[in-house]
Amino acid sequence: MRLFEDPKYQFIPNRKLGYMISSVLVIISIGAIVFKGLQFGIDFRGGVEVVVAFEGSSPAVEDIRASLGEPLDGLPEVKTFGADVIIRTDADLESSQIQSVVLSTMSSTFPDNPSEIIKADLVGPRFAEDLRNAALQSVLFALGIIFIYILIRFKKWYYSAGAVAALAHDVIITLGMFTLLYEFVPFSLDIDQAIIAAFLTIVGYSLNDTVVVFDRIRENSLIFKTEDYDKMVNRSINNTLSRTVVTSVTTLIAVGILFFFGGEVLKGLSFALILGVILGTYSSIFVASSLLVDLQLKKAAK
């Protein structure tokens, strides 16, 4: 770790480059969301949920999904729930027809493992819309609470502005990447309740990283009172750089293992977390801290 023994990297002097990169990524992400639209999962667009019980052990999720792809005219969502299997689809069929297709397909694909449908639910458009609104409200509520928390902790509004801007930056770009990559990756990037949980996790991770840097900035502002503010902030970022990198790398290792070995169902969730860790580390330096410097310098100039 010699790179971080006494780092003196020039992050703040190069913050305009960070602004340019972030602006391009945010504009591309917003453009993708507006023109391509978010790809919602069954939770948020409506459909039919069927719970299937097998006499023996449940077949592999990947095998069930592949066998239902053609009959349902599209790959359904398939998850295990204890010993049972949950199948979700928005196929343009009646609920009874979908149940019939599922039973016949399971019978022909796994003839030695009889199955039965123990539960079937319809997720209507109205309920799906309510879920979408609740998910949006949860993210906005989290950002609002975080703004207040940072304001109380650091007692200056531009700390809150920098932190919330970094969090919004991370969520928007992650959503944009999901939209842009939807047709190009070999796993599902549908926005469902699990992905919303991932976004809230991203917000928490990014906030934690930002608060660590802000704490050091506050400490150094009392120690290096005569030093230029931008130089003091750059010193603070370098002071916490070792901790930031070690935390990010170890988190990426854990999430990477989840991505590669956690199964098809968890790939979208783990992919969102990978993006979130990378963006959260970047934004705590080039968005939150950089914006803090510019707002403070602007206030000082007045």
QUISULRA-V132522 format. One record per residue. OMEGA is omega in whole degrees, -180 to 180 (none if undefined). Layout:
omega=[OMEGA/OMEGA]
This chain:
omega=[-179/180/-175/178/177/-174/177/-179/-176/-180/-176/176/180/-176/179/175/176/178/-179/-180/-179/-180/179/-179/-180/180/178/-179/179/178/179/-180/-178/-173/178/-179/178/180/-176/174/-178/-179/-171/178/178/-180/-178/177/-178/177/-177/177/178/178/176/176/-178/176/179/-179/-178/-180/179/-179/-179/-178/-178/-176/-178/-180/-178/178/179/-178/178/170/-180/179/175/179/-172/178/-177/180/177/179/179/-179/174/179/-177/-180/174/-180/-180/179/179/178/179/179/-179/-179/-179/180/178/-179/-179/-178/-178/-175/-178/-178/-177/-178/176/177/-178/-180/176/-179/176/175/-175/-179/-179/179/179/179/178/178/179/-180/179/179/178/-180/180/179/-180/178/179/179/179/179/180/178/-179/-179/-180/179/180/-175/-174/172/176/-171/-177/169/179/-179/179/-178/-178/177/178/-180/178/176/-178/-178/-178/-178/178/176/179/178/176/-179/-177/-174/-172/-175/-171/-179/-175/177/-174/174/176/177/178/-176/178/180/175/176/178/179/178/175/177/179/180/-179/-178/179/180/180/-179/-179/178/179/-180/178/179/177/179/178/-178/178/177/-178/-177/-174/-176/-178/177/-173/-178/177/179/178/179/176/-178/178/179/178/-177/-173/-179/179/-178/-178/-179/179/-179/-178/-180/177/179/178/-179/-179/177/177/177/-179/-174/-174/-177/179/-176/-175/-175/-176/178/178/-177/177/177/-180/177/177/-177/179/180/-179/-180/177/180/-173/178/179/-170/176/-176/-177/-180/178/176/180/-177/178/179/179/178/178/180/-179/179/none]
